[in-house]
Amino acid sequence: MARVCQITGKAPMVGNNVSHANNKTKRRFLPNLQSRRFWIEEENKWIRLKVSTKAIRTIDKNGIKSVLDNS
């Protein structure tokens, strides 16, 4: 699927637009995905991942190696 985070698995959700008159129409909530390159020191190469901003924060905190090993 195109709009899915490769680390966390976040995908689009379905909800409602609600007008002032309380009319409801379907809408999609899309995850905030970014295409990012990450340097893998052990393999001495770049990898490109489509990740959510939450996944970017997790990678910044724990490192790309540990995040890839856990997922």
C-alpha positions, -999 to 999 in steps of 0.1 A, spaced: 0 0 0 12 35 -9 3 55 22 17 32 49 46 38 72 73 12 67 83 12 104 51 17 124 25 5 99 4 36 103 -22 38 75 -51 60 65 -81 61 88 -117 68 79 -139 94 97 -164 121 91 -164 157 81 -190 173 104 -206 206 93 -221 233 115 -255 218 107 -242 184 119 -242 169 84 -217 141 81 -197 131 50 -169 105 48 -133 116 48 -98 101 52 -72 110 78 -38 104 62 -7 97 82 21 124 80 45 104 58 79 116 48 104 100 24 137 99 43 172 85 37 189 68 66 226 58 68 232 22 78 267 22 93 271 -16 94 263 -20 57 279 13 47 250 24 26 219 46 25 184 32 26 153 52 16 122 47 38 87 62 37 81 68 74 57 87 96 69 116 117 64 95 148 88 69 133 114 96 126 112 107 162 117 70 173 147 66 150 162 99 163 158 86 199 168 49 195 189 48 163 180 33 129 197 -1 137 176 -9 168 144 3 151 150 -19 121 158 -49 143 126 -45 163 103 -41 133 
